[in-house]
Amino acid sequence: MLYDEYGVIREQEIRESIEAGEVIEEYHKDKPYPSFLIFGKTKANRPLHIVCAVVEPEKTLAIITVYQPNPERWINYRGRKR
């Protein structure tokens, strides 16, 4: 279980968001592995952002950060407001 400013984020919500999500940003220069930002919604329609990296040697997905995006900082949760 994780917490952000909006409350608890459950593992099932993370899974649902990744499965239904889309990559909205890529960070090719991140170390030790390139990472990317997924935007997805849970089955309850909760928006989540998940920063992940594919760990090639182990063929696993590393979850780096999970949070519910602030609508004041994002356009449709997909693009950053300036």
CNS distance restraints for C-alpha pairs under 8 A (distance, minus, plus):
assign (resid   1 and name CA) (resid   8 and name CA) 6.69 0.50 0.50
assign (resid   1 and name CA) (resid   9 and name CA) 5.97 0.50 0.50
assign (resid   1 and name CA) (resid  10 and name CA) 4.94 0.50 0.50
assign (resid   1 and name CA) (resid  11 and name CA) 6.15 0.50 0.50
assign (resid   2 and name CA) (resid   8 and name CA) 5.65 0.50 0.50
assign (resid   2 and name CA) (resid   9 and name CA) 4.99 0.50 0.50
assign (resid   2 and name CA) (resid  10 and name CA) 6.40 0.50 0.50
assign (resid   2 and name CA) (resid  11 and name CA) 7.96 0.50 0.50
assign (resid   3 and name CA) (resid   7 and name CA) 5.35 0.50 0.50
assign (resid   3 and name CA) (resid   8 and name CA) 4.46 0.50 0.50
assign (resid   3 and name CA) (resid   9 and name CA) 5.70 0.50 0.50
assign (resid   4 and name CA) (resid   8 and name CA) 6.55 0.50 0.50
assign (resid   4 and name CA) (resid   9 and name CA) 7.31 0.50 0.50
assign (resid   4 and name CA) (resid  67 and name CA) 6.08 0.50 0.50
assign (resid   4 and name CA) (resid  68 and name CA) 7.23 0.50 0.50
assign (resid   6 and name CA) (resid  68 and name CA) 6.94 0.50 0.50
assign (resid   9 and name CA) (resid  13 and name CA) 6.63 0.50 0.50
assign (resid   9 and name CA) (resid  14 and name CA) 7.44 0.50 0.50
assign (resid   9 and name CA) (resid  67 and name CA) 7.77 0.50 0.50
assign (resid  10 and name CA) (resid  14 and name CA) 6.62 0.50 0.50
assign (resid  11 and name CA) (resid  15 and name CA) 6.37 0.50 0.50
assign (resid  12 and name CA) (resid  16 and name CA) 6.16 0.50 0.50
assign (resid  13 and name CA) (resid  17 and name CA) 6.08 0.50 0.50
assign (resid  13 and name CA) (resid  42 and name CA) 5.45 0.50 0.50
assign (resid  13 and name CA) (resid  43 and name CA) 7.77 0.50 0.50
assign (resid  14 and name CA) (resid  18 and name CA) 6.19 0.50 0.50
assign (resid  14 and name CA) (resid  42 and name CA) 7.56 0.50 0.50
assign (resid  14 and name CA) (resid  48 and name CA) 7.62 0.50 0.50
assign (resid  14 and name CA) (resid  50 and name CA) 7.70 0.50 0.50
assign (resid  14 and name CA) (resid  66 and name CA) 7.75 0.50 0.50
assign (resid  15 and name CA) (resid  19 and name CA) 6.13 0.50 0.50
assign (resid  16 and name CA) (resid  20 and name CA) 6.16 0.50 0.50
assign (resid  16 and name CA) (resid  40 and name CA) 7.72 0.50 0.50
assign (resid  16 and name CA) (resid  41 and name CA) 7.05 0.50 0.50
assign (resid  16 and name CA) (resid  42 and name CA) 5.13 0.50 0.50
assign (resid  16 and name CA) (resid  43 and name CA) 6.63 0.50 0.50
assign (resid  17 and name CA) (resid  21 and name CA) 5.39 0.50 0.50
assign (resid  17 and name CA) (resid  39 and name CA) 7.16 0.50 0.50
assign (resid  17 and name CA) (resid  40 and name CA) 4.20 0.50 0.50
assign (resid  17 and name CA) (resid  41 and name CA) 4.79 0.50 0.50
assign (resid  17 and name CA) (resid  42 and name CA) 5.05 0.50 0.50
assign (resid  17 and name CA) (resid  47 and name CA) 7.67 0.50 0.50
assign (resid  17 and name CA) (resid  48 and name CA) 6.54 0.50 0.50
assign (resid  18 and name CA) (resid  22 and name CA) 7.65 0.50 0.50
assign (resid  18 and name CA) (resid  38 and name CA) 6.86 0.50 0.50
assign (resid  18 and name CA) (resid  39 and name CA) 7.67 0.50 0.50
assign (resid  18 and name CA) (resid  40 and name CA) 6.06 0.50 0.50
assign (resid  18 and name CA) (resid  50 and name CA) 7.65 0.50 0.50
assign (resid  19 and name CA) (resid  40 and name CA) 7.77 0.50 0.50
assign (resid  20 and name CA) (resid  40 and name CA) 5.65 0.50 0.50
assign (resid  20 and name CA) (resid  41 and name CA) 6.65 0.50 0.50
assign (resid  20 and name CA) (resid  42 and name CA) 7.74 0.50 0.50
assign (resid  21 and name CA) (resid  38 and name CA) 5.99 0.50 0.50
assign (resid  21 and name CA) (resid  39 and name CA) 5.28 0.50 0.50
assign (resid  21 and name CA) (resid  40 and name CA) 3.79 0.50 0.50
assign (resid  21 and name CA) (resid  41 and name CA) 6.81 0.50 0.50
assign (resid  22 and name CA) (resid  38 and name CA) 5.33 0.50 0.50
assign (resid  22 and name CA) (resid  39 and name CA) 5.52 0.50 0.50
assign (resid  22 and name CA) (resid  40 and name CA) 6.38 0.50 0.50
assign (resid  23 and name CA) (resid  36 and name CA) 6.62 0.50 0.50
assign (resid  23 and name CA) (resid  37 and name CA) 5.65 0.50 0.50
assign (resid  23 and name CA) (resid  38 and name CA) 4.39 0.50 0.50
assign (resid  23 and name CA) (resid  39 and name CA) 6.40 0.50 0.50
assign (resid  24 and name CA) (resid  36 and name CA) 7.61 0.50 0.50
assign (resid  24 and name CA) (resid  37 and name CA) 5.77 0.50 0.50
assign (resid  24 and name CA) (resid  38 and name CA) 5.83 0.50 0.50
assign (resid  24 and name CA) (resid  39 and name CA) 6.48 0.50 0.50
assign (resid  24 and name CA) (resid  78 and name CA) 6.14 0.50 0.50
assign (resid  24 and name CA) (resid  79 and name CA) 7.75 0.50 0.50
assign (resid  25 and name CA) (resid  36 and name CA) 5.60 0.50 0.50
assign (resid  25 and name CA) (resid  37 and name CA) 5.05 0.50 0.50
assign (resid  25 and name CA) (resid  38 and name CA) 7.35 0.50 0.50
assign (resid  26 and name CA) (resid  34 and name CA) 7.77 0.50 0.50
assign (resid  26 and name CA) (resid  35 and name CA) 6.15 0.50 0.50
assign (resid  26 and name CA) (resid  36 and name CA) 4.21 0.50 0.50
assign (resid  26 and name CA) (resid  37 and name CA) 6.31 0.50 0.50
assign (resid  27 and name CA) (resid  34 and name CA) 5.77 0.50 0.50
assign (resid  27 and name CA) (resid  35 and name CA) 5.13 0.50 0.50
assign (resid  27 and name CA) (resid  36 and name CA) 5.55 0.50 0.50
assign (resid  28 and name CA) (resid  34 and name CA) 4.62 0.50 0.50
assign (resid  28 and name CA) (resid  35 and name CA) 6.43 0.50 0.50
assign (resid  28 and name CA) (resid  36 and name CA) 7.94 0.50 0.50
assign (resid  29 and name CA) (resid  33 and name CA) 7.92 0.50 0.50
assign (resid  29 and name CA) (resid  34 and name CA) 5.85 0.50 0.50
assign (resid  30 and name CA) (resid  34 and name CA) 4.71 0.50 0.50
assign (resid  30 and name CA) (resid  35 and name CA) 6.19 0.50 0.50
assign (resid  33 and name CA) (resid  53 and name CA) 6.12 0.50 0.50
assign (resid  33 and name CA) (resid  54 and name CA) 7.03 0.50 0.50
assign (resid  33 and name CA) (resid  55 and name CA) 6.76 0.50 0.50
assign (resid  34 and name CA) (resid  53 and name CA) 6.01 0.50 0.50
assign (resid  34 and name CA) (resid  54 and name CA) 7.52 0.50 0.50
assign (resid  35 and name CA) (resid  51 and name CA) 6.76 0.50 0.50
assign (resid  35 and name CA) (resid  52 and name CA) 5.40 0.50 0.50
assign (resid  35 and name CA) (resid  53 and name CA) 4.24 0.50 0.50
assign (resid  35 and name CA) (resid  54 and name CA) 7.15 0.50 0.50
assign (resid  36 and name CA) (resid  51 and name CA) 5.60 0.50 0.50
assign (resid  36 and name CA) (resid  52 and name CA) 5.56 0.50 0.50
assign (resid  36 and name CA) (resid  53 and name CA) 6.44 0.50 0.50
assign (resid  37 and name CA) (resid  49 and name CA) 6.59 0.50 0.50
assign (resid  37 and name CA) (resid  50 and name CA) 5.64 0.50 0.50
assign (resid  37 and name CA) (resid  51 and name CA) 4.48 0.50 0.50
assign (resid  37 and name CA) (resid  52 and name CA) 6.51 0.50 0.50
assign (resid  38 and name CA) (resid  49 and name CA) 5.59 0.50 0.50
assign (resid  38 and name CA) (resid  50 and name CA) 5.12 0.50 0.50
assign (resid  38 and name CA) (resid  51 and name CA) 6.29 0.50 0.50
assign (resid  38 and name CA) (resid  52 and name CA) 7.63 0.50 0.50
assign (resid  39 and name CA) (resid  47 and name CA) 7.18 0.50 0.50
assign (resid  39 and name CA) (resid  48 and name CA) 5.90 0.50 0.50
assign (resid  39 and name CA) (resid  49 and name CA) 4.79 0.50 0.50
assign (resid  39 and name CA) (resid  50 and name CA) 6.65 0.50 0.50
assign (resid  39 and name CA) (resid  77 and name CA) 7.12 0.50 0.50
assign (resid  39 and name CA) (resid  78 and name CA) 6.80 0.50 0.50
assign (resid  40 and name CA) (resid  47 and name CA) 5.88 0.50 0.50
assign (resid  40 and name CA) (resid  48 and name CA) 5.59 0.50 0.50
assign (resid  40 and name CA) (resid  49 and name CA) 6.69 0.50 0.50
assign (resid  41 and name CA) (resid  45 and name CA) 5.20 0.50 0.50
assign (resid  41 and name CA) (resid  46 and name CA) 5.14 0.50 0.50
assign (resid  41 and name CA) (resid  47 and name CA) 4.39 0.50 0.50
assign (resid  41 and name CA) (resid  48 and name CA) 5.96 0.50 0.50
assign (resid  42 and name CA) (resid  46 and name CA) 5.10 0.50 0.50
assign (resid  42 and name CA) (resid  47 and name CA) 6.61 0.50 0.50
assign (resid  42 and name CA) (resid  48 and name CA) 7.63 0.50 0.50
assign (resid  46 and name CA) (resid  68 and name CA) 7.84 0.50 0.50
assign (resid  47 and name CA) (resid  68 and name CA) 5.98 0.50 0.50
assign (resid  47 and name CA) (resid  69 and name CA) 6.98 0.50 0.50
assign (resid  47 and name CA) (resid  77 and name CA) 7.57 0.50 0.50
assign (resid  48 and name CA) (resid  66 and name CA) 6.97 0.50 0.50
assign (resid  48 and name CA) (resid  67 and name CA) 5.73 0.50 0.50
assign (resid  48 and name CA) (resid  68 and name CA) 4.53 0.50 0.50
assign (resid  48 and name CA) (resid  69 and name CA) 6.26 0.50 0.50
assign (resid  49 and name CA) (resid  65 and name CA) 7.97 0.50 0.50
assign (resid  49 and name CA) (resid  66 and name CA) 5.73 0.50 0.50
assign (resid  49 and name CA) (resid  67 and name CA) 5.42 0.50 0.50
assign (resid  49 and name CA) (resid  68 and name CA) 6.03 0.50 0.50
assign (resid  49 and name CA) (resid  69 and name CA) 6.30 0.50 0.50
assign (resid  50 and name CA) (resid  63 and name CA) 7.07 0.50 0.50
assign (resid  50 and name CA) (resid  64 and name CA) 7.42 0.50 0.50
assign (resid  50 and name CA) (resid  65 and name CA) 5.67 0.50 0.50
assign (resid  50 and name CA) (resid  66 and name CA) 4.50 0.50 0.50
assign (resid  50 and name CA) (resid  67 and name CA) 6.68 0.50 0.50
assign (resid  51 and name CA) (resid  63 and name CA) 6.19 0.50 0.50
assign (resid  51 and name CA) (resid  64 and name CA) 5.35 0.50 0.50
assign (resid  51 and name CA) (resid  65 and name CA) 5.05 0.50 0.50
assign (resid  51 and name CA) (resid  66 and name CA) 6.47 0.50 0.50
assign (resid  52 and name CA) (resid  61 and name CA) 6.56 0.50 0.50
assign (resid  52 and name CA) (resid  62 and name CA) 5.44 0.50 0.50
assign (resid  52 and name CA) (resid  63 and name CA) 4.60 0.50 0.50
assign (resid  52 and name CA) (resid  64 and name CA) 5.40 0.50 0.50
assign (resid  52 and name CA) (resid  65 and name CA) 7.25 0.50 0.50
assign (resid  53 and name CA) (resid  61 and name CA) 5.79 0.50 0.50
assign (resid  53 and name CA) (resid  62 and name CA) 5.14 0.50 0.50
assign (resid  53 and name CA) (resid  63 and name CA) 6.75 0.50 0.50
assign (resid  53 and name CA) (resid  64 and name CA) 7.38 0.50 0.50
assign (resid  54 and name CA) (resid  59 and name CA) 6.84 0.50 0.50
assign (resid  54 and name CA) (resid  60 and name CA) 5.89 0.50 0.50
assign (resid  54 and name CA) (resid  61 and name CA) 4.67 0.50 0.50
assign (resid  54 and name CA) (resid  62 and name CA) 6.16 0.50 0.50
assign (resid  55 and name CA) (resid  59 and name CA) 5.56 0.50 0.50
assign (resid  55 and name CA) (resid  60 and name CA) 5.28 0.50 0.50
assign (resid  55 and name CA) (resid  61 and name CA) 6.05 0.50 0.50
assign (resid  55 and name CA) (resid  62 and name CA) 6.69 0.50 0.50
assign (resid  56 and name CA) (resid  60 and name CA) 6.87 0.50 0.50
assign (resid  69 and name CA) (resid  73 and name CA) 7.63 0.50 0.50
assign (resid  69 and name CA) (resid  74 and name CA) 7.23 0.50 0.50
assign (resid  69 and name CA) (resid  77 and name CA) 6.64 0.50 0.50
assign (resid  70 and name CA) (resid  74 and name CA) 6.63 0.50 0.50
assign (resid  71 and name CA) (resid  75 and name CA) 7.01 0.50 0.50
assign (resid  71 and name CA) (resid  76 and name CA) 7.44 0.50 0.50
assign (resid  71 and name CA) (resid  77 and name CA) 6.61 0.50 0.50
assign (resid  72 and name CA) (resid  81 and name CA) 7.81 0.50 0.50
assign (resid  73 and name CA) (resid  80 and name CA) 6.08 0.50 0.50
assign (resid  73 and name CA) (resid  81 and name CA) 5.37 0.50 0.50
assign (resid  74 and name CA) (resid  78 and name CA) 6.44 0.50 0.50
assign (resid  74 and name CA) (resid  79 and name CA) 5.48 0.50 0.50
assign (resid  74 and name CA) (resid  80 and name CA) 4.56 0.50 0.50
assign (resid  74 and name CA) (resid  81 and name CA) 5.25 0.50 0.50
assign (resid  75 and name CA) (resid  79 and name CA) 5.02 0.50 0.50
assign (resid  75 and name CA) (resid  80 and name CA) 6.06 0.50 0.50
assign (resid  75 and name CA) (resid  81 and name CA) 6.11 0.50 0.50
